[in-house]
Amino acid sequence: MTSARTEIRYDVRGAAAWIVLDRPAAMNAMTATMLDGIARALDAAEADPSVRAVVITGSGDSAFCAGADLAQVLTSGAVGEPDFLDRAAATFGRLRDFPKPTIAAVNGLTLAGGLELVLCCDLVVAVDSARMGDAHANFGVFPGAGGAAILPRRVGPARAKYLLYTGEQVSAVRMREWGLVNDVVPAGELHAAVGALVERIAAKSPLVLRQMKRVADAALDLPRDAALAGELLTLRTHLRSHDLHEGLAAFREKRAPRFEGR
């Protein structure tokens, strides 16, 4: 459902919750109400056991998200109330730490805060016509949700600095070569391709995927031996899970497993 209050659409399709940024006339630029709407949608998706993955995309054919509405960035909230940057930090953090797999379905131009939104997601599928870039420097703006802090981890420091310093937009194909995008598809096939990916994910144990995501993300900030120790500790706990024993039983009985996420 869409409303001026949220500026997003939320729709459960099969095993995925689709969160659609719905300001096509403004290239889906982010507002405070849109950020609040995304946060509420993530709450709904986490609480729904039928949702195995979350997909974020933009409405229209031209843009995924062209960044933040700069007029709102410069507007302070009421005294004692969260301002735009507070809301952005909370919502982006919620998406970054979301326990279920997240997919950015990039349907068009993706700049600045839009690129930072993509950086919060686990997987990225983009249309072949999409162009992506940081663009903050083009307007004298400093990134605040991962452009400088997370982008180097995803594409490497040299490539990240090139995007940061030049503000250049590069193709989705180039971003796939650089490791940010997982797959590039024709525009008319984006939803079908993402839907197929969701179905593959939904067939797996939600418990395993949740633990894999947590350990993989934590490992980025740990020394190698500490990361390996954390992985082994998680495995020891996982040995007592229903899903592990169900998976092994299904293998022995030559049938599809019936995972319950516990």
C-alpha angles and dihedrals in degrees: 000000000000128000138160086245095065106017088207136093121223120199133164110218114180108307096345135082108216116208109194121195102223112197099098094159088059094042087255092290111181123255130181091257090051090052091050090048092053090051092052091047091053090051090053093047093050092050094050111085091197090064110088098168140015123227122197119196141150130250121244129026103272108059143025090191128325092203134263125338095256093208088063094046089060094046116093119217124237116288108285093011126109114261127212094277092050090052092046092051092049096046096043090047090050091053093044092053097037109139096221125067113276127205129194109212099199108204099172147328112012119188141162108328088015090059089046089054089054090050089060092061128087097221134023128205115180138183116248092244095055120114122199135193146143098243096172092118091055089071101031091255125140118222116246108177106052108306093117100020104042107022093072089056092053103043103015128263098274094051092043092052090049090055092043097047099042101035086218123163114228130191126264087242090057090048089053089053089050093051102249098101121055099195139007120207138172113276094250091055101051099100093042092049093049091045091054090049091051091052091054090051093045091059091063128082108276088210092056093046092049092051093044091053093048095048095042092051094045092048091064090070098040135081113256097257093047091050091050091048090052091050092051092048090053090050092052090054092044092057088076095052127115092228094057093052091043091051093051092046091051090051092052093045094044095235137117113276121246103217120194101184096247 
